[in-house]
Amino acid sequence: MKAGGAIELGESKSTSSTPKIGGVNRGASILDFILRIIAFLGTLVSAIVMGTTRERLPFFTQFLQFRAEYDDLPTFTFFVVANSVVCAYLVFSLALSIFHIVRSNAKRSRIILIFFDTAMLALLTAGASAAAAIVYLAHKGNAKANWFAICQQFNSFCERISGSLIGSFVGVVVFILLILLSAAALSRR
């Protein structure tokens, strides 16, 4: 009976078969580092693909052309800026992630990361969602607003802007996982 009472009070003996908290947090810190690299690559590729998207279509002659570029729409410019800011933040946050691998029981820096990760999640979600709305209109159009679908004419442009959304939304999912992972690591203390 005494052993059962000790376990309920949290006074159990440490055995080699149970993982230590530091080892679990170190594993979480390594996963944090890997997820940050994935989010970095996703946001970097999204910003580059969107920022280099342009297509020109000849109209009657080579002198008269229609063009579609990402910076024709402020929403796409915001998308590129948001992904670039988040990408730069992820580069700087890798240093703290490495620090957490070395010192897995650091608490204050994890709280700081949760705060900034949440802000970056909001920025990235805003940019990706706004761009997704415009991409939808480019594909489907809106007859009530006299917005015609342009993707029948500008195929390459639409493929690139649609593809750039993938990396950004991968970044959104990774940020959600990072926030949950950091919160779980803090709750184990």
N, CA, C and O of each residue as an XYZ file, in Angstrom:
756
protein
N       0.819     -1.204      0.000
C       0.000      0.000      0.000
C       0.861      1.266      0.000
O       0.479      2.283     -0.579
N       2.003      1.197      0.641
C       2.825      2.389      0.716
C       3.342      2.807     -0.663
O       3.425      4.002     -0.948
N       3.688      1.849     -1.521
C       4.186      2.181     -2.854
C       3.090      2.845     -3.686
O       3.364      3.788     -4.427
N       1.869      2.367     -3.570
C       0.754      2.956     -4.314
C       0.492      4.379     -3.854
O       0.216      5.252     -4.676
N       0.575      4.624     -2.555
C       0.362      5.972     -2.032
C       1.437      6.929     -2.490
O       1.159      8.098     -2.761
N       2.667      6.443     -2.578
C       3.764      7.295     -3.018
C       3.599      7.690     -4.483
O       3.936      8.808     -4.872
N       3.085      6.779     -5.284
C       2.891      7.095     -6.696
C       1.814      8.156     -6.859
O       1.951      9.055     -7.689
N       0.755      8.061     -6.083
C      -0.310      9.049     -6.180
C       0.161     10.426     -5.735
O      -0.331     11.435     -6.241
N       1.099     10.488     -4.805
C       1.607     11.763     -4.327
C       2.708     12.319     -5.227
O       3.201     13.423     -4.997
N       3.095     11.556     -6.251
C       4.129     12.038     -7.157
C       5.520     11.748     -6.649
O       6.466     12.399     -7.092
N       5.691     10.815     -5.752
C       6.991     10.498     -5.195
C       7.496      9.163     -5.714
O       8.131      8.419     -4.967
N       7.233      8.845     -6.964
C       7.653      7.557     -7.499
C       9.154      7.543     -7.698
O       9.784      8.586     -7.875
N       9.717      6.344     -7.667
C      11.144      6.189     -7.875
C      11.449      6.275     -9.354
O      10.675      5.808    -10.189
N      12.580      6.875     -9.671
C      12.989      6.997    -11.063
C      13.615      5.686    -11.501
O      14.551      5.199    -10.867
N      13.107      5.115    -12.574
C      13.671      3.890    -13.104
C      14.211      4.169    -14.497
O      13.882      5.182    -15.114
N      15.038      3.265    -14.980
C      15.643      3.471    -16.287
C      14.648      3.254    -17.422
O      14.914      3.667    -18.551
N      13.507      2.616    -17.153
C      12.536      2.366    -18.216
C      11.653      3.581    -18.499
O      11.044      3.652    -19.567
N      11.568      4.535    -17.575
C      10.753      5.720    -17.819
C      11.631      6.824    -18.386
O      12.734      7.042    -17.885
N      11.167      7.533    -19.425
C      11.979      8.601    -20.007
C      12.061      9.796    -19.065
O      11.112     10.101    -18.343
N      13.190     10.454    -19.085
C      13.374     11.650    -18.266
C      12.790     12.848    -19.004
O      12.744     12.881    -20.233
N      12.347     13.825    -18.228
C      11.718     15.013    -18.805
C      12.677     15.736    -19.739
O      12.260     16.196    -20.802
N      13.955     15.847    -19.370
C      14.928     16.532    -20.213
C      15.075     15.868    -21.563
O      15.221     16.553    -22.575
N      15.041     14.546    -21.599
C      15.133     13.815    -22.857
C      13.924     14.050    -23.740
O      14.051     14.180    -24.957
N      12.750     14.104    -23.125
C      11.529     14.380    -23.894
C      11.580     15.796    -24.446
O      11.245     16.017    -25.610
N      11.994     16.757    -23.631
C      12.081     18.145    -24.093
C      13.160     18.308    -25.162
O      13.010     19.123    -26.073
N      14.242     17.542    -25.061
C      15.283     17.613    -26.088
C      14.731     17.096    -27.415
O      14.994     17.676    -28.470
N      13.975     16.016    -27.360
C      13.339     15.500    -28.577
C      12.361     16.505    -29.160
O      12.294     16.681    -30.376
N      11.601     17.166    -28.291
C      10.669     18.196    -28.745
C      11.435     19.375    -29.346
O      10.978     19.981    -30.315
N      12.583     19.699    -28.782
C      13.390     20.804    -29.313
C      13.963     20.465    -30.684
O      14.046     21.334    -31.553
N      14.357     19.219    -30.883
C      14.860     18.798    -32.199
C      13.721     18.845    -33.221
O      13.914     19.295    -34.350
N      12.537     18.381    -32.820
C      11.376     18.453    -33.707
C      11.024     19.909    -34.020
O      10.651     20.227    -35.149
N      11.139     20.786    -33.032
C      10.915     22.220    -33.225
C      11.862     22.768    -34.283
O      11.447     23.523    -35.161
N      13.125     22.390    -34.201
C      14.130     22.847    -35.162
C      13.789     22.378    -36.580
O      13.871     23.156    -37.531
N      13.412     21.121    -36.716
C      13.070     20.561    -38.025
C      11.829     21.255    -38.596
O      11.789     21.584    -39.782
N      10.822     21.474    -37.753
C       9.607     22.145    -38.216
C       9.892     23.584    -38.655
O       9.297     24.070    -39.617
N      10.790     24.255    -37.959
C      11.151     25.628    -38.340
C      11.849     25.659    -39.700
O      11.647     26.583    -40.488
N      12.660     24.657    -39.966
C      13.325     24.580    -41.273
C      12.284     24.340    -42.371
O      12.358     24.942    -43.442
N      11.319     23.464    -42.104
C      10.254     23.198    -43.086
C       9.446     24.463    -43.355
O       9.153     24.779    -44.508
N       9.084     25.184    -42.300
C       8.321     26.426    -42.471
C       9.154     27.471    -43.205
O       8.627     28.204    -44.041
N      10.442     27.547    -42.903
C      11.337     28.481    -43.592
C      11.346     28.199    -45.088
O      11.188     29.112    -45.899
N      11.529     26.940    -45.448
C      11.574     26.586    -46.863
C      10.234     26.867    -47.559
O      10.209     27.359    -48.687
N       9.138     26.556    -46.889
C       7.816     26.805    -47.468
C       7.553     28.267    -47.730
O       7.075     28.634    -48.803
N       7.866     29.115    -46.746
C       7.613     30.547    -46.924
C       8.593     31.176    -47.915
O       8.227     32.085    -48.661
N       9.827     30.696    -47.923
C      10.816     31.215    -48.867
C      10.401     30.899    -50.308
O      10.406     31.778    -51.170
N      10.044     29.647    -50.554
C       9.634     29.252    -51.909
C       8.365     29.990    -52.324
O       8.242     30.408    -53.476
N       7.424     30.154    -51.399
C       6.188     30.878    -51.721
C       6.466     32.324    -52.111
O       5.903     32.827    -53.083
N       7.326     32.985    -51.363
C       7.649     34.380    -51.669
C       8.368     34.494    -53.011
O       8.084     35.403    -53.791
N       9.291     33.582    -53.282
C      10.039     33.640    -54.542
C       9.131     33.348    -55.734
O       9.172     34.053    -56.742
N       8.311     32.303    -55.612
C       7.435     31.938    -56.727
C       6.444     33.058    -57.022
O       6.250     33.422    -58.182
N       5.823     33.602    -55.996
C       4.853     34.682    -56.227
C       5.561     35.931    -56.741
O       5.058     36.604    -57.640
N       6.716     36.243    -56.179
C       7.421     37.463    -56.557
C       7.987     37.444    -57.968
O       8.283     38.501    -58.526
N       8.142     36.279    -58.547
C       8.677     36.185    -59.912
C       7.612     35.790    -60.928
O       7.936     35.396    -62.048
N       6.352     35.892    -60.544
C       5.267     35.491    -61.433
C       4.852     36.638    -62.335
O       4.448     37.704    -61.870
N       4.961     36.397    -63.643
C       4.486     37.349    -64.643
C       4.272     36.594    -65.949
O       4.963     35.623    -66.257
N       3.303     37.068    -66.692
C       3.010     36.473    -67.993
C       2.513     37.566    -68.919
O       1.777     38.463    -68.507
N       2.931     37.478    -70.192
C       2.503     38.435    -71.216
C       1.830     37.669    -72.350
O       2.293     36.613    -72.780
N       0.725     38.237    -72.814
C      -0.001     37.650    -73.937
C      -0.054     38.663    -75.074
O      -0.441     39.812    -74.861
N       0.332     38.246    -76.283
C       0.228     39.177    -77.414
C      -1.241     39.384    -77.801
O      -2.059     38.466    -77.736
N      -1.539     40.594    -78.195
C      -2.898     40.935    -78.626
C      -2.782     41.574    -80.002
O      -2.312     42.707    -80.109
N      -3.188     40.898    -81.029
C      -3.095     41.284    -82.428
C      -1.647     41.337    -82.905
O      -1.287     40.631    -83.848
N      -0.820     42.148    -82.282
C       0.581     42.246    -82.696
C       1.467     42.122    -81.470
O       0.991     42.062    -80.336
N       2.768     42.086    -81.726
C       3.717     42.016    -80.616
C       3.809     43.344    -79.873
O       4.276     43.384    -78.735
N       3.366     44.436    -80.507
C       3.472     45.745    -79.870
C       2.368     45.992    -78.851
O       2.531     46.801    -77.937
N       1.261     45.307    -79.004
C       0.151     45.436    -78.080
C       0.014     44.119    -77.315
O      -0.323     43.084    -77.889
N       0.279     44.179    -76.020
C       0.274     42.961    -75.206
C      -0.504     43.187    -73.924
O      -0.566     44.298    -73.397
N      -1.099     42.099    -73.435
C      -1.682     42.097    -72.096
C      -0.668     41.457    -71.173
O       0.034     40.519    -71.551
N      -0.602     41.963    -69.987
C       0.339     41.380    -69.036
C      -0.356     41.123    -67.706
O      -1.317     41.801    -67.341
N       0.150     40.136    -67.003
C      -0.305     39.839    -65.642
C       0.941     39.659    -64.786
O       1.775     38.797    -65.065
N       1.063     40.468    -63.753
C       2.188     40.383    -62.829
C       1.652     40.384    -61.410
O       0.564     40.892    -61.137
N       2.436     39.806    -60.515
C       1.970     39.702    -59.131
C       1.729     41.073    -58.516
O       0.800     41.237    -57.724
N       2.551     42.062    -58.867
C       2.427     43.377    -58.228
C       1.320     44.238    -58.838
O       1.162     45.402    -58.470
N       0.555     43.666    -59.768
C      -0.630     44.372    -60.248
C      -1.724     44.408    -59.179
O      -2.596     45.277    -59.200
N      -1.671     43.478    -58.267
C      -2.665     43.396    -57.190
C      -1.974     43.580    -55.838
O      -1.044     42.838    -55.521
N      -2.408     44.547    -55.042
C      -1.789     44.776    -53.733
C      -1.869     43.551    -52.814
O      -1.024     43.377    -51.936
N      -2.863     42.722    -53.012
C      -2.990     41.523    -52.180
C      -1.805     40.594    -52.380
O      -1.291     40.023    -51.418
N      -1.369     40.438    -53.626
C      -0.220     39.582    -53.889
C       1.071     40.206    -53.368
O       1.979     39.498    -52.933
N       1.149     41.526    -53.415
C       2.312     42.207    -52.822
C       2.347     41.974    -51.319
O       3.408     41.703    -50.756
N       1.192     42.080    -50.666
C       1.110     41.790    -49.234
C       1.505     40.338    -48.951
O       2.179     40.062    -47.959
N       1.094     39.422    -49.806
C       1.452     38.013    -49.660
C       2.969     37.826    -49.684
O       3.523     37.111    -48.848
N       3.636     38.467    -50.639
C       5.093     38.347    -50.752
C       5.774     38.962    -49.536
O       6.716     38.384    -48.996
N       5.305     40.129    -49.100
C       5.907     40.782    -47.928
C       5.679     39.949    -46.674
O       6.603     39.768    -45.880
N       4.469     39.439    -46.480
C       4.170     38.625    -45.296
C       5.035     37.372    -45.266
O       5.590     37.034    -44.221
N       5.159     36.682    -46.389
C       5.989     35.481    -46.434
C       7.461     35.816    -46.212
O       8.182     35.046    -45.578
N       7.908     36.950    -46.726
C       9.305     37.363    -46.529
C       9.596     37.695    -45.069
O      10.640     37.310    -44.541
N       8.680     38.405    -44.417
C       8.860     38.744    -43.001
C       8.879     37.478    -42.151
O       9.726     37.337    -41.269
N       7.962     36.568    -42.407
C       7.904     35.320    -41.648
C       9.154     34.487    -41.904
O       9.691     33.867    -40.986
N       9.614     34.474    -43.144
C      10.830     33.737    -43.493
C      12.045     34.297    -42.737
O      12.852     33.536    -42.204
N      12.166     35.614    -42.696
C      13.273     36.234    -41.952
C      13.167     35.931    -40.463
O      14.175     35.651    -39.813
N      11.955     35.984    -39.919
C      11.759     35.638    -38.512
C      12.198     34.199    -38.240
O      12.830     33.924    -37.220
N      11.867     33.292    -39.140
C      12.225     31.886    -38.932
C      13.736     31.684    -38.919
O      14.239     30.831    -38.189
N      14.463     32.462    -39.721
C      15.924     32.370    -39.702
C      16.447     32.769    -38.321
O      17.312     32.094    -37.764
N      15.921     33.866    -37.770
C      16.369     34.308    -36.450
C      15.913     33.370    -35.340
O      16.620     33.185    -34.350
N      14.738     32.782    -35.503
C      14.239     31.894    -34.453
C      14.972     30.555    -34.426
O      14.888     29.826    -33.437
N      15.682     30.225    -35.491
C      16.467     28.983    -35.489
C      17.547     29.018    -34.414
O      17.912     27.980    -33.863
N      18.057     30.212    -34.117
C      19.068     30.330    -33.063
C      18.486     29.934    -31.705
O      19.127     29.218    -30.936
N      17.280     30.398    -31.415
C      16.634     29.997    -30.157
C      16.284     28.516    -30.153
O      16.325     27.862    -29.111
N      15.944     28.000    -31.308
C      15.633     26.582    -31.397
C      16.872     25.740    -31.095
O      16.780     24.716    -30.416
N      18.019     26.167    -31.595
C      19.273     25.472    -31.279
C      19.576     25.606    -29.792
O      20.027     24.650    -29.162
N      19.332     26.779    -29.229
C      19.522     26.983    -27.793
C      18.654     26.012    -26.984
O      19.091     25.504    -25.952
N      17.440     25.756    -27.445
C      16.561     24.832    -26.730
C      17.032     23.390    -26.839
O      16.758     22.583    -25.950
N      17.735     23.056    -27.913
C      18.299     21.710    -28.013
C      19.407     21.545    -26.983
O      19.520     20.500    -26.342
N      20.221     22.580    -26.828
C      21.337     22.524    -25.867
C      20.820     22.602    -24.431
O      21.239     21.818    -23.580
N      19.923     23.530    -24.158
C      19.345     23.694    -22.821
C      17.849     23.454    -22.925
O      17.071     24.388    -23.122
N      17.457     22.206    -22.793
C      16.072     21.831    -23.071
C      15.079     22.301    -22.016
O      13.872     22.240    -22.248
N      15.551     22.766    -20.868
C      14.603     23.231    -19.855
C      14.560     24.757    -19.742
O      14.251     25.290    -18.676
N      14.868     25.458    -20.832
C      14.746     26.912    -20.857
C      13.263     27.270    -20.967
O      12.558     26.772    -21.845
N      12.805     28.133    -20.075
C      11.375     28.444    -20.016
C      11.035     29.795    -20.639
O      10.106     29.884    -21.441
N      11.765     30.836    -20.287
C      11.431     32.184    -20.756
C      11.545     32.305    -22.274
O      10.701     32.927    -22.918
N      12.583     31.712    -22.835
C      12.760     31.810    -24.282
C      11.662     31.054    -25.031
O      11.290     31.448    -26.136
N      11.144     29.987    -24.450
C      10.008     29.276    -25.068
C       8.750     30.145    -25.042
O       7.973     30.149    -25.997
N       8.558     30.873    -23.955
C       7.406     31.769    -23.871
C       7.523     32.875    -24.920
O       6.535     33.232    -25.562
N       8.727     33.413    -25.091
C       8.960     34.436    -26.109
C       8.672     33.868    -27.501
O       8.044     34.528    -28.329
N       9.136     32.638    -27.754
C       8.877     32.015    -29.055
C       7.388     31.801    -29.299
O       6.905     32.012    -30.411
N       6.661     31.386    -28.270
C       5.215     31.200    -28.437
C       4.556     32.524    -28.809
O       3.696     32.567    -29.688
N       4.954     33.592    -28.150
C       4.400     34.913    -28.436
C       4.656     35.319    -29.887
O       3.724     35.687    -30.603
N       5.924     35.252    -30.324
C       6.259     35.664    -31.686
C       5.753     34.673    -32.728
O       5.368     35.079    -33.824
N       5.746     33.383    -32.407
C       5.178     32.397    -33.337
C       3.702     32.671    -33.594
O       3.222     32.518    -34.717
N       2.988     33.075    -32.556
C       1.569     33.393    -32.711
C       1.379     34.628    -33.596
O       0.477     34.664    -34.433
N       2.229     35.631    -33.406
C       2.148     36.836    -34.247
C       2.469     36.498    -35.699
O       1.801     36.988    -36.610
N       3.477     35.672    -35.922
C       3.839     35.283    -37.286
C       2.766     34.394    -37.918
O       2.532     34.458    -39.125
N       2.121     33.570    -37.101
C       1.010     32.754    -37.596
C      -0.117     33.654    -38.095
O      -0.702     33.401    -39.148
N      -0.416     34.698    -37.340
C      -1.472     35.630    -37.747
C      -1.105     36.350    -39.047
O      -1.943     36.482    -39.938
N       0.129     36.809    -39.158
C       0.574     37.501    -40.371
C       0.540     36.574    -41.581
O       0.052     36.951    -42.646
N       1.057     35.362    -41.414
C       1.095     34.409    -42.519
C      -0.303     33.981    -42.940
O      -0.579     33.836    -44.131
N      -1.182     33.778    -41.971
C      -2.563     33.405    -42.281
C      -3.275     34.531    -43.030
O      -4.023     34.273    -43.973
N      -3.048     35.763    -42.620
C      -3.673     36.904    -43.299
C      -3.202     37.001    -44.745
O      -4.013     37.179    -45.654
N      -1.908     36.885    -44.958
C      -1.370     36.972    -46.312
C      -1.841     35.836    -47.199
O      -2.239     36.059    -48.342
N      -1.796     34.616    -46.677
C      -2.198     33.453    -47.472
C      -3.693     33.465    -47.762
O      -4.112     33.109    -48.864
N      -4.493     33.865    -46.797
C      -5.946     33.882    -47.004
C      -6.358     34.958    -48.003
O      -7.215     34.727    -48.855
N      -5.754     36.117    -47.896
C      -6.072     37.193    -48.840
C      -5.680     36.791    -50.263
O      -6.435     37.019    -51.208
N      -4.509     36.199    -50.408
C      -4.073     35.760    -51.734
C      -4.947     34.628    -52.251
O      -5.232     34.562    -53.447
N      -5.377     33.735    -51.364
C      -6.245     32.629    -51.780
C      -7.575     33.147    -52.319
O      -8.128     32.576    -53.259
N      -8.086     34.214    -51.736
C      -9.344     34.798    -52.229
C      -9.170     35.343    -53.639
O     -10.048     35.163    -54.483
N      -8.061     35.999    -53.903
C      -7.813     36.550    -55.239
C      -7.550     35.431    -56.246
O      -7.982     35.514    -57.396
N      -6.849     34.393    -55.818
C      -6.604     33.250    -56.703
C      -7.928     32.580    -57.074
O      -8.125     32.165    -58.216
N      -8.817     32.482    -56.110
C     -10.141     31.912    -56.398
C     -10.877     32.751    -57.436
O     -11.463     32.209    -58.372
N     -10.847     34.066    -57.275
C     -11.489     34.947    -58.249
C     -10.824     34.854    -59.620
O     -11.500     34.947    -60.645
N      -9.521     34.673    -59.643
C      -8.824     34.540    -60.925
C      -9.252     33.266    -61.644
O      -9.329     33.236    -62.872
N      -9.528     32.221    -60.878
C      -9.961     30.952    -61.480
C     -11.445     30.960    -61.840
O     -11.819     30.515    -62.925
N     -12.284     31.454    -60.951
C     -13.741     31.343    -61.125
C     -14.405     32.631    -61.595
O     -15.431     32.594    -62.275
N     -13.820     33.770    -61.233
C     -14.449     35.040    -61.562
C     -15.649     35.318    -60.662
O     -15.990     34.518    -59.791
N     -16.283     36.470    -60.890
C     -17.480     36.842    -60.153
C     -18.336     37.700    -61.080
O     -18.035     38.867    -61.332
N     -19.398     37.100    -61.574
C     -20.251     37.797    -62.552
C     -20.923     39.025    -61.948
O     -21.099     40.026    -62.643
N     -21.295     38.974    -60.693
C     -21.970     40.116    -60.055
C     -21.065     41.340    -59.954
O     -21.532     42.476    -60.040
N     -19.780     41.100    -59.773
C     -18.827     42.198    -59.641
C     -18.133     42.517    -60.966
O     -17.237     43.360    -61.008
N     -18.543     41.849    -62.044
C     -17.910     41.995    -63.361
C     -16.419     41.651    -63.326
O     -15.617     42.263    -64.032
N     -16.061     40.683    -62.509
C     -14.684     40.204    -62.437
C     -14.645     38.913    -63.240
O     -15.195     37.895    -62.821
N     -13.999     38.959    -64.382
C     -13.954     37.797    -65.251
C     -12.784     36.901    -64.868
O     -11.728     37.378    -64.453
N     -12.988     35.617    -65.012
C     -11.911     34.654    -64.738
C     -10.802     34.868    -65.770
O     -11.062     34.870    -66.974
N      -9.587     35.045    -65.304
C      -8.472     35.314    -66.217
C      -7.611     34.082    -66.463
O      -6.696     34.118    -67.285
N      -7.894     33.006    -65.766
C      -7.020     31.834    -65.858
C      -7.143     31.093    -67.184
O      -6.272     30.288    -67.514
N      -8.195     31.342    -67.950
C      -8.272     30.718    -69.269
C      -7.220     31.325    -70.206
O      -6.704     30.638    -71.088
N      -6.908     32.601    -70.016
C      -5.923     33.268    -70.861
C      -4.520     33.183    -70.268
O      -3.555     32.936    -70.992
N      -4.404     33.383    -68.972
C      -3.099     33.433    -68.301
C      -2.857     32.128    -67.521
O      -2.852     32.125    -66.290
N      -2.659     31.028    -68.249
C      -2.514     29.719    -67.604
C      -1.284     29.642    -66.707
O      -1.381     29.201    -65.562
N      -0.148     30.060    -67.206
C       1.097     29.964    -66.440
C       1.038     30.842    -65.186
O       1.477     30.438    -64.109
N       0.498     32.027    -65.345
C       0.363     32.944    -64.213
C      -0.485     32.303    -63.118
O      -0.108     32.333    -61.946
N      -1.617     31.727    -63.488
C      -2.525     31.138    -62.499
C      -1.938     29.895    -61.844
O      -2.153     29.655    -60.656
N      -1.200     29.106    -62.612
C      -0.564     27.924    -62.030
C       0.473     28.333    -60.983
O       0.560     27.718    -59.921
N       1.246     29.354    -61.279
C       2.287     29.793    -60.337
C       1.697     30.424    -59.075
O       2.169     30.151    -57.971
N       0.674     31.262    -59.226
C       0.110     31.879    -58.025
C      -0.626     30.844    -57.177
O      -0.641     30.940    -55.950
N      -1.230     29.862    -57.826
C      -1.888     28.793    -57.060
C      -0.854     27.942    -56.342
O      -1.049     27.559    -55.188
N       0.234     27.648    -57.015
C       1.299     26.847    -56.400
C       1.982     27.549    -55.245
O       2.406     26.907    -54.284
N       2.092     28.865    -55.333
C       2.759     29.599    -54.248
C       1.952     29.562    -52.955
O       2.511     29.726    -51.871
N       0.651     29.349    -53.060
C      -0.177     29.266    -51.852
C       0.129     28.010    -51.033
O      -0.038     28.006    -49.813
N       0.575     26.949    -51.703
C       0.815     25.678    -51.008
C       1.867     25.844    -49.922
O       1.643     25.449    -48.777
N       3.010     26.423    -50.269
C       4.075     26.603    -49.286
C       3.663     27.481    -48.122
O       4.068     27.256    -46.982
N       2.855     28.483    -48.421
C       2.403     29.385    -47.370
C       1.456     28.679    -46.396
O       1.574     28.839    -45.181
N       0.526     27.907    -46.933
C      -0.394     27.186    -46.047
C       0.302     26.043    -45.303
O      -0.114     25.684    -44.202
N       1.353     25.471    -45.889
C       2.187     24.512    -45.138
C       2.820     25.235    -43.953
O       2.880     24.692    -42.849
N       3.288     26.449    -44.182
C       3.850     27.251    -43.095
C       2.839     27.525    -41.998
O       3.189     27.502    -40.818
N       1.586     27.784    -42.366
C       0.530     28.015    -41.367
C       0.353     26.770    -40.491
O       0.291     26.872    -39.265
N       0.273     25.607    -41.122
C       0.094     24.358    -40.369
C       1.307     24.105    -39.470
O       1.155     23.678    -38.325
N       2.499     24.367    -39.985
C       3.705     24.148    -39.182
C       3.739     25.098    -37.988
O       4.148     24.694    -36.900
N       3.320     26.346    -38.164
C       3.281     27.282    -37.033
C       2.296     26.816    -35.966
O       2.571     26.946    -34.773
N       1.171     26.285    -36.374
C       0.218     25.744    -35.387
C       0.872     24.614    -34.607
O       0.737     24.540    -33.385
N       1.587     23.725    -35.313
C       2.280     22.625    -34.637
C       3.381     23.144    -33.712
O       3.576     22.607    -32.621
N       4.097     24.180    -34.137
C       5.158     24.753    -33.304
C       4.606     25.341    -32.011
O       5.193     25.169    -30.943
N       3.490     26.027    -32.112
C       2.877     26.629    -30.919
C       2.410     25.539    -29.959
O       2.620     25.633    -28.749
N       1.778     24.513    -30.504
C       1.328     23.404    -29.652
C       2.506     22.661    -29.032
O       2.448     22.264    -27.867
N       3.565     22.472    -29.798
C       4.758     21.780    -29.294
C       5.419     22.568    -28.175
O       5.817     21.993    -27.162
N       5.540     23.877    -28.349
C       6.139     24.710    -27.304
C       5.268     24.735    -26.041
O       5.779     24.698    -24.921
N       3.960     24.799    -26.237
C       3.063     24.788    -25.080
C       3.154     23.453    -24.339
O       3.129     23.418    -23.109
N       3.259     22.367    -25.085
C       3.391     21.046    -24.451
C       4.718     20.945    -23.697
O       4.766     20.391    -22.599
N       5.788     21.474    -24.279
C       7.081     21.439    -23.601
C       7.061     22.266    -22.315
O       7.668     21.882    -21.316
N       6.368     23.391    -22.345
C       6.253     24.218    -21.123
C       5.398     23.549    -20.065
O       5.663     23.693    -18.871
N       4.388     22.828    -20.482
C       3.477     22.210    -19.506
C       4.107     21.025    -18.805
O       3.604     20.602    -17.764
N       5.180     20.476    -19.330
C       5.828     19.322    -18.697
C       6.687     19.714    -17.494
O       7.198     18.840    -16.794
N       6.847     20.968    -17.255
C       7.729     21.398    -16.145
C       6.989     21.409    -14.842
O       7.566     21.741    -13.806
